[in-house]
Structure formats: C-alpha cells, structure tokens
Amino acid sequence: MTDTTKPAGQDTGRDAGQEAGKDRVVIFDTTLRDGEQSPGATMTHDEKLEIAELLDDMGVDIIEAGFPIASEGDFRAVKEIAERSKNAVICGLARAQLPDIDLCWEAVKHAGQPRIHTFIGTSPLHRAIPNLTMDEMAERIEQTVSHARNLCDNVQWSPMDATRTEWDYLCRVIEIAIKAGATTINIPDTVGYTEPGESADLIRRLIATVPGADEVVFATHCHNDLGMATANALAAVAGGARQIECTINGLGERAGNTALEEVVMALKVRGDVMPYYTDIDTKKIMHISRRVATVSGFPVQFNKAIVGKNAFAHESGIHQDGMLKNAETFEIMRPEDVGLKSSSLPLGKHSGRAALRAKLGELGVEVGDNQLKDIFVRFKDLADRKKEVFDDDILALVTATTDGDAERLQMVNLKVVCGTGGPAEATLEMEIDGEDRSASCQGDGPVDATFKAVRELHPNKARLQLYQVHAVTEGTDAQATVSVRLEEDGMIATGQSADTDTVVASARAYINALNRLLVRREKTGTDVKEISYKDVT
C-alpha cells in the first residue's frame, strides 16, 4: 500500500507506479483545443507554442494542439507544434468529414507521433444537428474513421455526448469505429451530465459488451457543469479507462474540463485506493498553471485545488500551529511536489501567537513574551482592517512597540474632522496614569490638530525634531509607519507606530515618544522642565 503522505516518486516529481505494478494512465491534454474554446481564452500563436513546449516537457503523453479546420491560425499552430514536438503524441481534432480529416493530417503528419481525433455527436439531440438517421450516421462513422486510419496509424474516435446516447446505439457505433481502425475510443461527457457511479459503470459495461473493446484504449473526457469532472474522470479509470482527457487549471467551455493537476495529484497521493500512475513531472505543475492563467487571461480561483493561491496556505491559528509542529497535520501532499518552495502561512485575523512568533523568526526578529503579547494585540487589530498582512507590516508592528516600558499615556479614541477651506478638528480620548481624559483642538491639518490635543491632555514642551511618514506596503489599505523624534532638555526619544490610518499612526507615534521620555526621566531622576514646542507643519 502506498504511503499517502509521501507518494512514490516525490523526489523526481514522477510516479514510480510502474515499478509498483500499477496500471499506467495516459494523460491527454486539450488545453490548446478545448481549453482555448473558453470564451475570451484565445491564445496567440507564440503562446500556443510555449504552452505546448511546457506540456511536452512535463510529460504529457498526448497534446491535442488544436482544431486545424477552424482557422488558418489554428492550422499553422498545430502544424508548428507537431514539427517542434519532442516526446508527446501530437493530436489534431477533426469533424466526421473527409476535408476536415485531410487537413488535420496535413497539420499533424510531421510530428514524431501524430494522431487524428475525429468525432460526431451520437445522442438524439446531437444527431439532429447534421440531420442524420441512425443508419446514416453509422455509415459516416465507418467511412470517416476508415479514411483517418488510412492516413494515420493512431486514430481516436469520440461519440460526442456519449453519456446521453442510447445504450444500444452507443455500443453499435463504438463497434463500427473499432472495426474501422480506431485505436482509442473516447467517451465524452460533453455537457457534464453524468455522475461518478454512472461514469465507472458506463466504461465497465462498454468494455465488457462491445466486440473488440479489449483491443483499444478507452478514454474519458469530462466537463465540470455539475462540479464532478475530476470525480467522473477518476471513476472512469476505476471502470477501465486508461486515458484521461483534461486541461491545465480545468480550462474549457462553460464550467471547464477535468483539471489535469487534480487527477494527476489524486492518483499520486491516493495510490492506496487508486492503483494507477502517470508519467507527469508534477513539480512542473505550478509553473505551467500560472503561465496558462496568464496567457489565457483566466485567473485561477484562490481556493482551487492543487494550484490555487490558498491550496497550501494556512491562516487559522489552530492550523498554523499544527503546520509548525508537523506539516502532515493539515497537508496531504508536499508543496514541493507541485513546484512550490514551501507552504504559506499567511497571517490574518484567524492566526495565532505561534504563527506570529514563527513569522517573526523568519524575519530575523526575536522577541520576549511580553513584547510578543504587545505585538500580537496590535497585529489582531491590524488584521481586522487589512485583507492581507505582509511581512513589512509585521516589521512595522515590531518597531511600534515600547520595548516593554510602562505606558503611562495611552490613546483610547481619536476622531478627526477635516474640511476644505477651514481648520481640522481632533477630538482625542486618552488614559493618563489610569485616568480617562479628553480634549478637542483645532489645527492646520489633521496631524497638527491631533498633536495639539495630545499636548492639551499632557502638557509638554518637548521639541519635535522629526516627523516622518512611510507607506509600508502597497494598496489603499497599506499601513503607514510614522516616526516621531522628540528632544527634551538634551534627552531624545523616538516613537514609531504603524496603522492603516496615517493620523492614528501619527498620534500613537507621538504618544509613544512621550512615554519614552517619561520613562527616561524616571530612570535618570530628571525634573520635568518646559522647553520649546514646535507645532507640526
């Protein structure tokens, strides 16, 4: 039985299932054909060549490079991909029409391993499109598959909308295609209608019923309209299919196709219950996922399995604590197996102290328990106001602490009203030596008004030597780090604070500096003396 937490072949990214006696599943990628049919997902010629090269390099067995009859551009792309391919079979799609098949062959014939894939809709709804009777369609299937086989030794045939085709007729046309020379029979769930039990049973019954079925490879092509494409594809494999048609990121028409990364990693991780393997180098998954997302213009949803931004991210405090102790607590596969360097522990409002301490350690910051407690309180407050807390935000919180000094002055609340053409007014509530006080002051701008309110509540003549604002991160919710340096009778104290509100950060930095002056007075025994105070301008 395979260890599900340490899949075979994890060091190379390729499954060692062959040595373990497992059946091989062929990966047929149709990102460049079915994936590109997603509205708005059209790729340029060079982008198609790039994606084809990446697919070939990662070990995809068959690349469906396009639909040559669709356009001159599609024909040229398929032809050049075929000429440049190194290892993969290069396949082109063709309708059940002789001109389609001839042009498809012209596009793929220079590949080291060419394949023609021809199809026709066999369900009652799809038979009505070309307006053919059952017998007329059966005759066309025989004619077109035979023609394709005379051109190419590797022919795939698909009864489009197979899962809604009458059982007897489906068996009949599959038998005709096999006798005509098809080497792969693909069973498409074209509209994502079936469910896993049906998917497995359909393949199993076809293999058991259709004459000659044991001489060809059965494939599965699933769509995700009901969110079951991956489950249906894996169920089809359990039923006897040995080729999965899929796309990178599940790209495809409507709700998309079976996602390559999902079926490949499912077979890799759960080899204990699915004894199959692929030749995909899984360590290349993340790179190609991001490239396909970029060139297609279809971003990957954050919580997408395997390749989503959050697939290896843990924000909950309980989860982060477990991950720090043992990654297998909350991860069934290693991020390195899909091409990531490590898991991500993004800090947010659900994160706990263990994750915060670990992040500080990564940033080279060591703090004591008291300072961690202070930083954690500030962190939670920030996380409630920011969608994402960055490393620089954490460092800003560290610099905003008082290093364990007692805070005789604490800001409770601040309200600032600004208007055009008039002074700003700040209403400040503070706790001073345990006593609540409040004051309202006007000033030349919100920071000036706020500093005057602080001075009203805690009279001082400290001189402002420095007032500096720095944006820590990007975005409208970025933290501003404010530095305030005060000088009082030869003693200098610097206060810093960070907040998404610049005025709040300014008030806290000023109060922080005053606190440090108070502490130094107490430590040196210096009497309080009034010195000049300069308003903020």
Phi, psi and omega in degrees: 000137182282138175289118186287339181270341178227076186299150178301142176078015186292337182285327180263344184087354178250145184285138178264027185297331181301316180292335181273003178081021179274161174280142179272137175251125180279134179259118180251111182261128181240029178303321184280351178244286181292322179298319182287346178282356173298132179305122179090000185260014182300135180252155176284169179301311181295325179294321177297318179297319180296312181296320178299318180295320179294320178297315179298317183293328182276357174100016175298132184286316184226128177249115174277102193280346179157191184239085191308325183286345186296321181194164176297323179296319178296318179300313182296322180294314180298317182298315182289323176299318178298318181291330184264351185296148181252313187236323188286153167289134179253124187243144172239149181263142180216139173291169180281062178220138185300317178299322177300313184293320178298315181291324177299317179296320178300327182283323188257351192296339181271001176290151176300325178223092181274155175216140172255129177244112180243151187212164172202145180283125187251350180286163179306319180295321184278333176294334182287340183294308176275359179058053179249144172284171178301317181292319179297321179292319179300320179294319179294322179300314180299316183294313186284322178293319177299318180297316179298319181291329176293336179270324190218139180285342185247102184235129175249139179233140181231127169273094184304140183064038182302324185289350175243018177266142179303138186305310184297319181289323178300315178298320182297311185287330176294318178298319179298316182296320179296315180294331181282350175119004178297137179257342176228131176249115181261133181251098184275135167262075194302327183247016177063039188268331189280176177229164190306318180298315178295320182299312180295317184293323181297311179297315182300315182291321179297316180297324182280338189256316189283126177300134179084000183297332181283356181260356182235167175266131174265136181240162178233137181227106187244144174251161193254028185301327177252015178074021184240017185301312180296314180299318180293322179294315179293325177294321178298321176298317177299330179279351177127353177293143180234016173221129177248125174267130188204176179222157174292133180065011182071021180300147178161175181299149180054246182273002175097180182253178171303133181276125180305312184298329181286312182290323181295314181287330176296317179292327181287314185282320185255045177295347179289328181249346176233090187281065181224161178218162175234169178259019181284132172279098188293340180291350179261002185296311186296320181296312182290329177300315181291324179292317179297319178299321182289309186286332180275339183078013179254100180293151178276131179299146186302321183261023177295135179302139174073307189248359179290155181304326183263004186299327178239032180247141183226115182253327181302137180304318180295316179295317181296319178298318178295318180297321180293331180274320181198112185302330182291349178301320183230010177229129180264357175213157180275139178301329179298333182292340179247009175102009175267154179284324183194171173289163178244134175245070181298135181272131179210191187293344179267356184286153180252181183294326181298318179292322179295317179297320179296318179297318178299321178296319177298329181272004178078025182248125176250130182228152175280174183297319181294318180292323177299320179299317179295314180297321182297319179298315179294322180298315180298319179297318179293317183297332177290341184251347181242142177292323182218133179259119183268168180302318180295329175297319180296316179298324178295323177296323180296315182290344182272356180282167183257018176054033174085355178293147179294137180258101178283334180247125179223136177279131179260313182202149179220131175230127182236133177244124180240149176215164178275135176081007181215170181288156173272152179234129180246129174249115188242134173247129180228156171250119183239115183050041176085358182250131180279132178221158177215156180202153176236132180221152175256153180202174180276073184110162186295324181289317178300315179297321181293314180297323177295324178293321177299314181295327178295320182279328179228085183305132178203158180240024178296142182266130179281114179267331185210134170225117187223135178242135180222129176282124184284313182228178182270164175103162181289342177259019181294147174286145170252129174262124181248132176246131178233128177242124180246146177236129182221108176052045178089346178267136181241134177226138179247133175242143178226149174204156179229138179199156176289343175257116184298322181292318177297316178299322179295314180299315182293322179295318179296315179295322178300317179295319178297319177302319182290324175297318179299316180298319182290326175299314182296321182289330182261349182074020182285136176289152177287124179235144177275129174231173186297145178237133182248123178297151176288133177241000000 
